[in-house]
Amino acid sequence: MTLRVLIHDVGHGQAVHAFTPAGQTVVIDLGCSSAFSPLEWLSGITKIIDSLKITHPHGDHIDEFLLLKNMGFKVRQLWRPSWLPKEEVYKQNQSSYSGKLEAYFEMSDRYTGTIADGELVGDPAVSGGVAITQFNSKNCGVSNINNHSGVIVFDYLGVSIVIPGDNEPASWRELMKQPKFVSAMNSANVFMASHHGRESGYCADIFERKPNLCVVSDGRAQDTDARQRYSYHARGWNVKKRNSLPSEERYCVTTRRDGYIDIKVGKNTNGKAYLSVEIG
């Protein structure tokens, strides 16, 4: 009975796949790189996405949207910041993304119904004990859709993993007005840095309590880099390289340096919860 969260190496972008103990597949964002397609990798495992979560509709977070249909994926549930005006989303993306944005809005318009009790992916009773919560703020202006990014929180066996989009300080400060979000941040064991670890996504105010480990999903060219700041805010955790021993204490891992990040939460033979982080 394991929760597995894979943070893929897609250069400048974001793509996270999670697998619940109940056998459900959760996809957070649809980034890719010229060398790797997360959806193509996933298609070798399943063609059913039980819950698709788009933190916000910027191109590097919806890059593989057209592949959902082309590769025959079935999406059961969808979360996205549906309140954003279409004209603002188009304005804040390159024109080359117009086809993907059309597909995004077409799906968004179709997924308007409520989810019946006992069917919501992320309800612990449905997802093998895993709770999945989305936090967001609608109070920031729409001139920067980064600030409307969702923040996804996984909770399982007392271990918490926090995965934002490209939230910037204005968004973080609004989120910190929500007591449940503050509680989620104070319980975080793994925190994924906002906006690919750039300075523009960094906000010291959210770190009232240090997580064990910070994760950065970045590309090879960054205009700014806040990795050292995130390392400062982490307590440290033993991280293992794939097919290698021993583990090494790390404060921040990055997809650029470390490849994919493979996080597992489960129970040891003695019944105690464990958090395992492997890089490849």
N, C-alpha and C positions, 0 to 999 in steps of 0.2 A: 504494500500500500504506500506508494511513493508519489509525491508531486515532483515533476521535473520541469524546469524552466530553462530553455535554451535561448541565449542571446547570440544571434548569428553575426558573423563578420561580413558586413556588406559595405565597407568603406564609409562614405558619407551617406548615412541613411539609418533606418531602424527597422529591425525585423526580429520579433520575439515569438517563439512557439512554446506553449505550455501544455503539459499532459497531466490530467488529474488522476487520482487513484481510481475514479469511476470510469476511466477510459475515454474521457472527453478531451477534445483538442481545442485549445484556445489560441488564437492568433492575434498578436498586437502589432499592428502596422505591417506594411507591405513593401519595405525597402528591398533593394537588391543591388548587386554590383555586376560589372561586365564579366566577372569570373565566377559568380555564384548566384543561383536562383533559389531562395528559400522555399518557394512554392513548388518548384520542381523536386527539391529534396523531400518535401512533405508528401508529394503525390506518391512517392514510393512507400509511404506508410498508410495514408488514408486519403480519401477524397471528400471527407466530411469535416467541415469546420463547425464545431458546435457553437462557438462564440467568436465573432470577429470584432475586434475593437480597434477603431481608427482614432488615434489620439487627437489628430487634427489633419485636415486635408492639404498639406504641403506636398509637393512632388516627391520628395525623398521618403515620404511615409506612405505613399500610394502607388509607388512605381510599378508594382505588379498587379494592379487592379484588373486590367484587361485579361490577365491570365486566369483569374478566377473562373470566368466563363469558358475561355479557350481550353482550359485543362479539365473542365468538367467538375469543378468543386461545387459542393452543396453547402451553403451557409445557412445554418439554422437560426442563429440569433446575431444581431448587429447592434453595436454601440458606436456612436459618433457624436460630435458636437453639432446636432441637427439644427440648432438655432442660428448658425452663422449664415448671413445673407450670401446667396450665390454670387452676386456681383463682386463682393469683397473677396471671396475665395478665388475667383478667376483673376481678379486684379493682382493678387499677391502670389500668383504662380506664373511661370514662364508659359508662353503660348504653346510650346511643344507638349504641354500636359493637358491640353484641352480635351482630347479623346478620353484620357483616364478620368478626368474630372466629370465628364458626361456620364461615364459608367458609374462613378462614385455617387453622383446625385440621383441617377436612375435607381440604384439600389437603395439609397437613403429614402427616396420617396415611396418605395415599395414596402419597406420595413417600418410601418407606422402603428401596427397593432401592439397591444400589451401582451406580455407573456403570462400564461396561466400559472397559478400557484402550483408548486411542485415540479415546474419545468425549467426554471431559470438556472442557467449554468452559472455557478458561483454561489448558489445557495448550498450551504454545507450538507443539507439532507440530500441534495441531488448530485453533488460533486465529490462524494467520498470523504466528506469532512472539510473540504477546502472552501473557504470563504473568499469571494472575489468582489471587491468594492471599487466603484469608479467615483472619483472626486473631480469637481471642476468648478470654475468660477465664471459666471456670466456677467460680472460687474465691470470688467475691463472693456475699453473701447474695441470695436471690431477692426480698427485700422491696423492691428497687429494680431493676426489669428493665432500666433504662438501662445498668446496669453489666454486662449480658450482651450488649450490642450487638456485632455483628460489625464488624470493620474490614476493608474491601476495598482491596486494593492491585493496581493495574495497573502492569506493567513492560513497556516496549516500546522497543527501540533505545537502551537505557540511560537512558530517561526514566521516572520513577516518579510515580504519582498515588495519593494515599492518601485514602480516603473512609470515615470512621467513621459510626456511628449517633449515639446520644446518650450516649456513654461519659462517665463522670464520673471524678474523680481516683482513686477506689478501683480502678476498672477499668483506668485507664491504668497505675497502678503495678504491678498484677498483670501486665499485658501487657509491661511493661518488664523483667520477669524472664525473658522469652522471647528468647534471642539472635537468632533470625530476625526477630522483630518489631523489635528494636532496630536491626538492620541495615536493615530496610525503612524505618524512620523516618529513619535517617541518610542514606538514598539519595533521600528524597522531594524532588521538584521542585515539586509542587503538593500542598498539604495543605488538606483541607476541614475547617473547624472543627467540633468536636463540639457537639451540643445547640444547633444553630442560632446558634452564636457567643455563647451565654450564659456568664456567669461560672461557672455550675455545671459546665460541660463543660471548662473551661480547666485545663490542668496543665502548668506550665513544665518539669517533669521530662522530658517527651518530646522536647524540643528540644535535644538534644545538638549537632545540626547544623541550621542554618537552611534551610528550603525556599526556593525562589525566590519563591513566591507562596502566600498563604493565601486561601481562599474561604469566605464565610459565606452560608448559606442561611437567611435570616431573614424574619420578618414585620414588619409596621409597628408592632406593639406588643411591646416586649421588657421584661421585668422588670429584666434586667441586660444589659449589652452589653460584650463583651471584645474588640471589634474593634481597639482601640488596642494591646492586648497582642499580638494576632496580627500586627499590622503590625510591631511591634518584633521579632518572631521571624523575619520574612521578609527575604530579601536584595534583593528587588525584581525585577520582570520587565516587559518592554514589553507593554502590553495595548492592543489596537486596538478602537475602536468600530465596529460594523457600518456599512458604507458610509461610512466617515469616515477621514480621514488628518489628522495623523500619529498614531502610537502614543504612549502615555504610560506612563512608568514608574510602576507601582503595587506596593504591598506587600500590600494586602488588597482584594479585590473582594467585593461583596455583591449577592445577587439583588434585594434591596429597592431599592438605589440604581442598580444597573447592568443589571437585567433578567437574561436567561439568560446563562450562562457557557458558551462553546463552546471546548473544548480539543481541539487536534489535534496528533498526534505522527506524524511521517513522515520521509522523506528528501528533501533538496534535490537539485537536478540534479547537484551535485558529490558526492552520495553521503553527505553528512553529515546526522546526525539534527537535526531541528528541533522546537521546542515553540512552538506558536502558541496565543494566548489572545485570544478576541474576545468582546466583550460587546454586548448588544443591548437 
